[in-house]
Amino acid sequence: MTQPIRILVVDDEPHVRSSLAIWLREDGYEVSVADSGKQALEIASREPPDMLLVDIKMPGMDGLELQRRIHALLPNATVVLMTAYAAVDTAVQALKDGAYDYIVKPFEPDDVSRLVRKAAERYTLVNENRSLRERLEASIPQIVTAPSGPMARVIEQAEQVAPTDTNVLISGESGTGKELVARRIHARSKRAFGPLVLVNCGAVAQGELESELFGHETGAYAGTTTRKRGKLELAHEGTLFLDEVFDVPPKIQAELLRALEERKVTRVGGNAAVAADVRLIAATSRVPEEELAAGRYPDDLFFRIQVFRIDLPPLRSRPDDVPLLAQSFLVKYAAQMNRRIDGIAPEAIAALCSHSWPGNVRELKNAVERAVVVCKGNTLLPEHFPFVARPPAQDLTLSHIEEVHVRRVLAMFDFDVNRAATELGIDLNTLDNQMKKYGIRKP
């Protein structure tokens, strides 16, 4: 059961306060009264009202000053002003300053009821919308990254493309978080209240992918006795996320292109087209240009998919993110397992930062989860990460430190070699030699 609207009546005339309190309580509101602006502020600070009925003309603090202070104290509160005919101009000015409405004295109970009901409906609607926005914001996947790191650019690109209906291709090594970025784009889009349908094209047998994407009618295949709706149809008015999109076989590529262009699809074994108005977000762990150059993907479908491109850097190229990610995973898994683990020891952080993370963020997440399982104390230590490769001790003071430092600076400047070389105090040839020595490539 919803709580009744709380109303504070502020007027220096006792009979006005008591009459309004009686009428409003009869209408089902929770009512308190104040005889001055000062008393109203005291009550509002203790028991914040949803709405205030405020007389404009009062000794001491007048209604306009009280309105300003209330809006500073309770920005979401609704203020209705009460005024005499002579002060209507003042009331109109108050509307410009944020008051909801005004009512002229003397007034009838029915007039008060109608105005308060409208104000209460508006207050409820505004609060519901605010609550909905807050829940939607809370549901948006968060991407952990250093403020100036390479992933900050990824977040910027995702925020830029999300409000559009543009198709997006996300490329990056396995485990870099492509699905997380796709979910964030969908949650920020105008299709956020529509479905987000996921298909891993590489995990579906080629013989089954056609039915998975387009659906089928009864009897379309031997042994099929029911109709099946495909993922494109299920994603209508939402987003379709195709992971490992370059695994789509040639037989299906033309059908997929047609469905994307016409925004409708025909089930296998059927004749009638059904609506499939989808926004496509595709992902791949391959190098898109290599797939195109090798002729394994038709140009027209490739460019339809890659209208907007986001490249995710591997974890090894953003070492500053490792401690942040590790800590976020620690908080998550410690809470899930009801364990009290306060942090990660500096030497364990150093070990994590020294690892190349071929499995990227997914590997780090699994490493932290396992560490939380085996940890018996309050801190994660190096021995809790025995499978994380660490360089020999003799390298830590020379080549390893140099490699980590070079990687950090390159990541800091988004692999702008000129700025990185300046920051490192070396020339471009020296930086190029160091990058070759440590196998550092621009993501």
TIFI-632574 format. One record per residue (C-alpha): chain; x, y, z; residue number from 0; residue in three letters. Coordinates in steps of 0.02 Angstrom, whole numbers, padded with zeros to 5 digits, always signed. Each point is the difference from the previous one (the first is absolute). Example, Ala and Ser with C-alpha at 12.3 -4.5 7.8 and 13.67 -1.06 7.14 Angstrom:
BEGIN
  cadena      c1      c2      c3  num  residuo
       A  +00615  -00225  +00390    0      ala
       A  +00069  +00172  -00033    1      ser
***
This chain:
BEGIN
  cadena      c1      c2      c3  num  residuo
       A  +00000  +00000  +00000    0      met
       A  +00072  +00169  -00050    1      thr
       A  +00031  +00131  +00132    2      gln
       A  -00119  +00151  -00001    3      pro
       A  +00065  +00165  -00064    4      ile
       A  +00070  +00104  +00145    5      arg
       A  -00058  +00181  -00003    6      ile
       A  +00060  +00145  +00107    7      leu
       A  -00120  +00148  +00014    8      val
       A  +00086  +00165  +00041    9      val
       A  -00109  +00149  +00047   10      asp
       A  -00001  +00125  +00144   11      asp
       A  -00190  -00002  +00010   12      glu
       A  -00060  -00141  +00117   13      pro
       A  -00169  -00026  -00082   14      his
       A  +00081  -00020  -00173   15      val
       A  +00122  -00129  +00067   16      arg
       A  -00134  -00100  +00090   17      ser
       A  -00125  +00006  -00145   18      ser
       A  +00129  -00058  -00127   19      leu
       A  +00062  -00137  +00116   20      ala
       A  -00178  -00068  +00021   21      ile
       A  -00039  +00005  -00187   22      trp
       A  +00164  -00080  -00052   23      leu
       A  -00008  -00138  +00131   24      arg
       A  -00175  -00043  -00061   25      glu
       A  +00076  -00021  -00174   26      asp
       A  +00124  -00127  +00070   27      gly
       A  +00157  +00107  +00016   28      tyr
       A  +00119  +00001  +00148   29      glu
       A  -00001  +00181  +00062   30      val
       A  +00105  +00105  +00118   31      ser
       A  -00011  +00188  +00029   32      val
       A  +00117  +00145  +00036   33      ala
       A  -00040  +00180  +00049   34      asp
       A  +00158  +00078  -00074   35      ser
       A  +00138  -00026  -00125   36      gly
       A  +00123  -00034  +00141   37      lys
       A  -00109  -00137  +00075   38      gln
       A  -00030  -00073  -00174   39      ala
       A  +00187  -00019  -00029   40      leu
       A  +00021  -00085  +00169   41      glu
       A  -00139  -00124  -00040   42      ile
       A  +00062  -00029  -00177   43      ala
       A  +00176  -00040  +00061   44      ser
       A  -00069  -00131  +00122   45      arg
       A  -00141  -00074  -00105   46      glu
       A  +00023  +00049  -00183   47      pro
       A  -00170  +00033  -00082   48      pro
       A  -00040  -00047  -00180   49      asp
       A  -00103  +00158  -00025   50      met
       A  -00021  +00168  +00086   51      leu
       A  -00147  +00121  -00003   52      leu
       A  +00080  +00167  +00041   53      val
       A  -00079  +00169  +00031   54      asp
       A  +00095  +00137  -00090   55      ile
       A  -00034  +00139  +00126   56      lys
       A  +00066  -00046  +00173   57      met
       A  +00094  +00100  +00132   58      pro
       A  +00186  -00031  +00009   59      gly
       A  +00046  -00121  -00139   60      met
       A  -00127  +00018  -00142   61      asp
       A  -00058  -00141  -00114   62      gly
       A  +00120  +00043  -00141   63      leu
       A  +00152  -00010  +00114   64      glu
       A  -00065  -00162  +00075   65      leu
       A  -00023  -00072  -00174   66      gln
       A  +00181  +00038  -00044   67      arg
       A  +00064  -00080  +00160   68      arg
       A  -00112  -00153  -00020   69      ile
       A  +00063  -00030  -00176   70      his
       A  +00178  +00011  +00063   71      ala
       A  -00041  -00123  +00141   72      leu
       A  -00119  -00115  -00096   73      leu
       A  +00025  +00021  -00188   74      pro
       A  -00137  -00127  -00041   75      asn
       A  -00136  +00075  +00110   76      ala
       A  -00153  +00078  -00084   77      thr
       A  -00049  +00175  +00057   78      val
       A  -00175  +00072  -00021   79      val
       A  -00022  +00183  +00049   80      leu
       A  -00152  +00081  +00081   81      met
       A  -00029  +00183  -00036   82      thr
       A  -00126  +00142  +00003   83      ala
       A  -00058  +00084  -00162   84      tyr
       A  +00116  +00147  +00030   85      ala
       A  +00155  -00113  -00003   86      ala
       A  -00038  -00100  -00158   87      val
       A  +00145  +00081  -00093   88      asp
       A  +00116  -00057  +00139   89      thr
       A  -00069  -00177  -00013   90      ala
       A  +00028  -00003  -00188   91      val
       A  +00181  +00048  +00029   92      gln
       A  +00013  -00142  +00126   93      ala
       A  -00053  -00122  -00137   94      leu
       A  +00152  +00054  -00100   95      lys
       A  +00106  -00037  +00154   96      asp
       A  -00061  -00179  +00009   97      gly
       A  -00169  -00001  +00088   98      ala
       A  -00124  -00126  -00071   99      tyr
       A  -00155  +00111  +00006  100      asp
       A  -00095  +00124  +00108  101      tyr
       A  -00176  +00017  +00068  102      ile
       A  -00088  +00163  +00043  103      val
       A  -00081  +00031  +00170  104      lys
       A  -00137  -00021  +00050  105      pro
       A  -00016  -00175  -00072  106      phe
       A  -00126  -00142  +00002  107      glu
       A  +00042  -00177  +00058  108      pro
       A  -00035  -00070  -00174  109      asp
       A  +00122  +00122  -00079  110      asp
       A  +00135  -00049  +00123  111      val
       A  -00034  -00186  -00028  112      ser
       A  +00013  +00014  -00189  113      arg
       A  +00163  +00099  +00004  114      leu
       A  +00082  -00111  +00131  115      val
       A  -00054  -00158  -00093  116      arg
       A  +00080  +00064  -00162  117      lys
       A  +00158  +00050  +00094  118      ala
       A  +00007  -00170  +00087  119      ala
       A  -00022  -00093  -00165  120      glu
       A  +00142  +00101  -00076  121      arg
       A  +00110  -00029  +00152  122      tyr
       A  -00031  -00188  -00009  123      thr
       A  +00034  -00006  -00188  124      leu
       A  +00161  +00100  +00014  125      val
       A  +00061  -00111  +00143  126      asn
       A  -00042  -00158  -00097  127      glu
       A  +00096  +00063  -00150  128      asn
       A  +00147  +00049  +00110  129      arg
       A  -00002  -00171  +00083  130      ser
       A  -00008  -00085  -00170  131      leu
       A  +00149  +00100  -00063  132      arg
       A  +00098  -00043  +00158  133      glu
       A  -00038  -00185  -00020  134      arg
       A  +00047  +00006  -00183  135      leu
       A  +00162  +00091  +00042  136      glu
       A  +00040  -00128  +00134  137      ala
       A  -00027  -00141  -00126  138      ser
       A  +00126  +00070  -00124  139      ile
       A  +00155  -00110  +00000  140      pro
       A  +00150  +00089  +00074  141      gln
       A  +00169  -00010  -00085  142      ile
       A  +00145  +00013  +00122  143      val
       A  +00144  +00102  -00071  144      thr
       A  +00132  +00126  +00048  145      ala
       A  -00062  +00178  -00038  146      pro
       A  +00125  +00030  -00141  147      ser
       A  +00024  -00181  -00053  148      gly
       A  -00038  -00077  -00170  149      pro
       A  -00170  -00064  +00058  150      met
       A  -00054  +00179  +00038  151      ala
       A  -00003  +00026  -00189  152      arg
       A  -00106  -00156  -00020  153      val
       A  -00127  +00066  +00126  154      ile
       A  -00002  +00167  -00091  155      glu
       A  -00035  -00086  -00166  156      gln
       A  -00137  -00109  +00077  157      ala
       A  -00085  +00153  +00074  158      glu
       A  +00014  +00089  -00166  159      gln
       A  -00081  -00136  -00105  160      val
       A  -00127  -00066  +00127  161      ala
       A  -00141  +00128  -00030  162      pro
       A  +00004  -00031  -00187  163      thr
       A  -00070  -00151  -00093  164      asp
       A  +00167  -00032  -00084  165      thr
       A  +00068  -00177  -00018  166      asn
       A  +00160  -00028  +00099  167      val
       A  +00146  -00121  -00020  168      leu
       A  +00103  -00033  +00157  169      ile
       A  +00168  -00082  -00030  170      ser
       A  +00123  -00063  +00128  171      gly
       A  +00085  -00154  +00065  172      glu
       A  -00101  -00131  +00093  173      ser
       A  -00036  +00053  +00178  174      gly
       A  +00019  +00188  -00025  175      thr
       A  -00182  +00038  +00042  176      gly
       A  -00088  +00017  -00167  177      lys
       A  -00167  -00059  +00067  178      glu
       A  +00013  +00122  +00146  179      leu
       A  +00023  +00144  -00122  180      val
       A  -00147  -00062  -00104  181      ala
       A  -00111  -00007  +00154  182      arg
       A  +00050  +00177  +00047  183      arg
       A  -00041  +00065  -00175  184      ile
       A  -00171  -00085  +00005  185      his
       A  -00038  +00066  +00175  186      ala
       A  +00042  +00178  -00056  187      arg
       A  -00101  -00012  -00161  188      ser
       A  -00179  +00047  -00042  189      lys
       A  -00030  -00188  -00014  190      arg
       A  +00047  -00029  +00182  191      ala
       A  -00177  -00055  +00044  192      phe
       A  +00000  -00124  -00144  193      gly
       A  +00083  -00171  +00003  194      pro
       A  +00187  -00031  -00009  195      leu
       A  +00021  -00168  -00088  196      val
       A  +00171  -00084  -00001  197      leu
       A  +00065  -00129  -00124  198      val
       A  +00176  -00072  +00002  199      asn
       A  +00018  -00047  -00183  200      cys
       A  +00157  -00101  +00036  201      gly
       A  -00088  -00108  +00130  202      ala
       A  -00147  -00051  -00111  203      val
       A  +00022  -00143  -00122  204      ala
       A  -00003  +00066  -00179  205      gln
       A  -00147  -00111  -00044  206      gly
       A  -00101  +00076  +00142  207      glu
       A  +00050  +00184  -00018  208      leu
       A  -00126  +00036  -00137  209      glu
       A  -00145  -00058  +00108  210      ser
       A  +00076  +00089  +00152  211      glu
       A  +00005  +00167  -00091  212      leu
       A  -00154  -00007  -00112  213      phe
       A  -00111  -00130  +00084  214      gly
       A  -00097  -00136  -00091  215      his
       A  -00176  -00057  -00037  216      glu
       A  -00071  -00169  +00048  217      thr
       A  +00071  -00134  -00115  218      gly
       A  +00140  +00110  -00067  219      ala
       A  +00126  -00133  +00051  220      tyr
       A  -00023  -00186  +00021  221      ala
       A  -00070  -00034  +00171  222      gly
       A  -00054  +00179  +00041  223      thr
       A  -00176  +00001  +00070  224      thr
       A  -00008  +00178  +00066  225      thr
       A  +00027  +00177  -00063  226      arg
       A  +00154  +00091  +00065  227      lys
       A  +00027  +00187  +00007  228      arg
       A  +00176  +00053  -00046  229      gly
       A  +00113  +00117  +00095  230      lys
       A  -00025  +00141  -00126  231      leu
       A  -00188  -00011  +00027  232      glu
       A  +00020  -00010  +00189  233      leu
       A  +00109  +00157  -00003  234      ala
       A  -00135  +00104  -00088  235      his
       A  +00007  +00181  +00061  236      glu
       A  +00154  -00044  +00102  237      gly
       A  +00182  -00045  -00028  238      thr
       A  +00077  -00157  -00075  239      leu
       A  +00176  -00040  +00059  240      phe
       A  +00092  -00119  -00116  241      leu
       A  +00161  -00058  +00080  242      asp
       A  +00135  -00072  -00115  243      glu
       A  -00096  +00067  -00148  244      val
       A  +00134  -00057  -00123  245      phe
       A  -00048  -00179  +00039  246      asp
       A  -00163  +00024  -00095  247      val
       A  +00018  -00118  -00151  248      pro
       A  -00016  +00065  -00180  249      pro
       A  -00169  -00088  -00021  250      lys
       A  -00077  +00112  +00132  251      ile
       A  +00093  +00163  -00033  252      gln
       A  -00115  +00057  -00140  253      ala
       A  -00156  -00039  +00102  254      glu
       A  +00070  +00099  +00148  255      leu
       A  +00038  +00151  -00111  256      leu
       A  -00176  -00004  -00072  257      arg
       A  -00078  -00011  +00173  258      ala
       A  +00101  +00148  +00062  259      leu
       A  -00043  +00107  -00150  260      glu
       A  -00186  -00043  -00009  261      glu
       A  -00026  -00011  +00188  262      arg
       A  -00102  -00158  -00022  263      lys
       A  +00035  -00185  -00012  264      val
       A  -00078  -00154  -00075  265      thr
       A  +00008  -00157  +00104  266      arg
       A  +00077  -00155  -00079  267      val
       A  -00138  -00095  -00090  268      gly
       A  -00117  +00150  +00004  269      gly
       A  -00062  +00130  -00125  270      asn
       A  -00061  +00146  +00105  271      ala
       A  +00126  +00128  +00063  272      ala
       A  -00008  +00052  +00183  273      val
       A  +00065  +00162  +00076  274      ala
       A  +00180  +00002  +00062  275      ala
       A  +00041  +00182  +00035  276      asp
       A  +00167  -00025  +00088  277      val
       A  +00153  +00101  +00040  278      arg
       A  +00151  -00111  -00031  279      leu
       A  +00153  -00005  +00111  280      ile
       A  +00126  -00126  -00063  281      ala
       A  +00164  -00058  +00077  282      ala
       A  +00153  -00095  -00055  283      thr
       A  +00165  -00059  +00073  284      ser
       A  +00074  -00007  -00176  285      arg
       A  +00080  +00142  -00096  286      val
       A  -00144  +00066  -00110  287      pro
       A  +00112  +00065  -00138  288      glu
       A  +00081  -00171  -00018  289      glu
       A  -00170  -00083  -00019  290      glu
       A  -00049  +00126  -00133  291      leu
       A  +00166  -00012  -00093  292      ala
       A  -00009  -00190  -00001  293      ala
       A  -00171  +00007  -00081  294      gly
       A  -00083  -00095  +00142  295      arg
       A  -00131  +00135  +00022  296      tyr
       A  -00095  +00097  -00133  297      pro
       A  +00037  +00186  -00010  298      asp
       A  -00182  +00055  +00008  299      asp
       A  -00037  -00098  +00159  300      leu
       A  +00165  +00052  +00079  301      phe
       A  -00034  +00185  -00025  302      phe
       A  -00180  -00020  +00056  303      arg
       A  +00064  -00075  +00163  304      ile
       A  +00147  +00118  +00023  305      gln
       A  -00087  +00168  -00012  306      val
       A  +00082  +00047  +00165  307      phe
       A  +00154  -00091  +00064  308      arg
       A  +00062  -00018  +00179  309      ile
       A  +00167  -00087  +00030  310      asp
       A  +00029  -00068  +00175  311      leu
       A  +00182  +00001  +00057  312      pro
       A  +00070  -00158  +00081  313      pro
       A  +00030  +00005  +00187  314      leu
       A  +00189  -00008  -00022  315      arg
       A  -00005  +00171  -00085  316      ser
       A  -00088  +00082  +00148  317      arg
       A  +00095  -00053  +00156  318      pro
       A  -00072  +00144  +00102  319      asp
       A  -00169  -00085  -00011  320      asp
       A  +00060  -00163  +00079  321      val
       A  -00002  +00058  +00184  322      pro
       A  -00170  +00084  -00025  323      leu
       A  -00076  -00153  -00081  324      leu
       A  +00075  -00118  +00127  325      ala
       A  -00071  +00103  +00144  326      gln
       A  -00173  +00007  -00081  327      ser
       A  +00000  -00190  -00023  328      phe
       A  +00058  -00022  +00180  329      leu
       A  -00146  +00102  +00065  330      val
       A  -00121  -00098  -00110  331      lys
       A  +00058  -00175  +00045  332      tyr
       A  +00032  +00036  +00184  333      ala
       A  -00181  +00059  +00013  334      ala
       A  -00065  -00151  -00095  335      gln
       A  +00096  -00121  +00112  336      met
       A  -00034  +00098  +00159  337      asn
       A  +00186  +00020  +00031  338      arg
       A  +00087  +00146  +00084  339      arg
       A  +00153  +00039  -00103  340      ile
       A  +00062  +00178  +00018  341      asp
       A  +00115  +00015  -00150  342      gly
       A  +00142  -00063  -00108  343      ile
       A  +00179  +00007  +00063  344      ala
       A  +00117  +00116  -00099  345      pro
       A  +00113  -00146  -00049  346      glu
       A  -00154  -00092  -00067  347      ala
       A  -00049  +00154  -00099  348      ile
       A  +00176  +00006  -00071  349      ala
       A  -00015  -00182  -00051  350      ala
       A  -00168  +00033  -00084  351      leu
       A  +00070  +00151  -00092  352      cys
       A  +00148  -00101  -00062  353      ser
       A  -00109  -00134  -00080  354      his
       A  -00036  +00013  -00186  355      ser
       A  -00182  -00057  +00019  356      trp
       A  -00024  -00096  -00163  357      pro
       A  -00180  -00032  +00057  358      gly
       A  -00024  +00185  +00034  359      asn
       A  -00132  +00061  +00125  360      val
       A  -00086  -00169  +00005  361      arg
       A  +00162  -00082  +00057  362      glu
       A  +00027  +00132  +00135  363      leu
       A  -00178  -00021  +00062  364      lys
       A  +00023  -00188  +00015  365      asn
       A  +00168  +00024  +00087  366      ala
       A  -00076  +00115  +00132  367      val
       A  -00149  -00115  +00026  368      glu
       A  +00115  -00148  +00033  369      arg
       A  +00108  +00106  +00116  370      ala
       A  -00152  +00046  +00104  371      val
       A  -00045  -00184  +00013  372      val
       A  +00172  -00055  +00064  373      val
       A  +00040  +00153  +00107  374      cys
       A  -00009  -00038  +00187  375      lys
       A  +00046  +00173  +00063  376      gly
       A  -00056  +00180  -00030  377      asn
       A  +00118  +00040  -00144  378      thr
       A  +00034  -00079  -00170  379      leu
       A  +00185  -00046  -00011  380      leu
       A  +00112  -00055  -00146  381      pro
       A  -00019  -00183  +00049  382      glu
       A  -00186  +00016  -00034  383      his
       A  +00044  +00028  -00184  384      phe
       A  +00119  -00146  -00032  385      pro
       A  -00054  -00020  -00182  386      phe
       A  +00037  +00182  -00041  387      val
       A  +00168  +00001  -00088  388      ala
       A  +00125  +00114  +00082  389      arg
       A  +00170  +00049  -00070  390      pro
       A  +00157  -00062  +00087  391      pro
       A  +00054  +00108  +00145  392      ala
       A  +00159  +00058  -00088  393      gln
       A  -00105  +00080  -00138  394      asp
       A  -00105  +00106  +00115  395      leu
       A  +00132  +00133  +00022  396      thr
       A  +00045  +00021  -00184  397      leu
       A  -00091  -00060  -00156  398      ser
       A  -00165  -00039  +00084  399      his
       A  -00012  +00171  +00083  400      ile
       A  +00046  +00081  -00165  401      glu
       A  -00132  -00100  -00094  402      glu
       A  -00137  +00040  +00126  403      val
       A  +00047  +00185  -00003  404      his
       A  +00000  +00009  -00190  405      val
       A  -00168  -00088  -00010  406      arg
       A  -00075  +00117  +00130  407      arg
       A  +00058  +00158  -00091  408      val
       A  -00059  -00063  -00170  409      leu
       A  -00169  -00043  +00073  410      ala
       A  -00009  +00170  +00086  411      met
       A  +00015  +00087  -00168  412      phe
       A  -00109  -00123  -00097  413      asp
       A  +00155  -00063  -00093  414      phe
       A  +00046  +00173  -00068  415      asp
       A  +00186  -00042  -00020  416      val
       A  +00055  +00181  -00015  417      asn
       A  -00078  +00051  +00166  418      arg
       A  +00056  -00162  +00083  419      ala
       A  +00180  +00024  -00056  420      ala
       A  -00001  +00178  +00068  421      thr
       A  -00069  -00061  +00166  422      glu
       A  +00132  -00138  +00009  423      leu
       A  +00139  +00120  -00048  424      gly
       A  +00059  -00105  -00148  425      ile
       A  -00003  +00019  -00189  426      asp
       A  -00120  -00091  -00116  427      leu
       A  +00131  -00127  -00059  428      asn
       A  +00037  -00052  +00179  429      thr
       A  -00186  -00017  +00038  430      leu
       A  -00025  -00103  -00158  431      asp
       A  +00142  -00116  +00051  432      asn
       A  -00074  -00021  +00175  433      gln
       A  -00171  -00040  -00072  434      met
       A  +00076  -00133  -00113  435      lys
       A  +00104  -00069  +00144  436      lys
       A  -00151  -00025  +00112  437      tyr
       A  -00123  -00047  -00137  438      gly
       A  -00107  +00155  +00028  439      ile
       A  -00121  +00035  -00140  440      arg
       A  -00130  +00137  -00019  441      lys
       A  -00172  -00077  +00036  442      pro
***
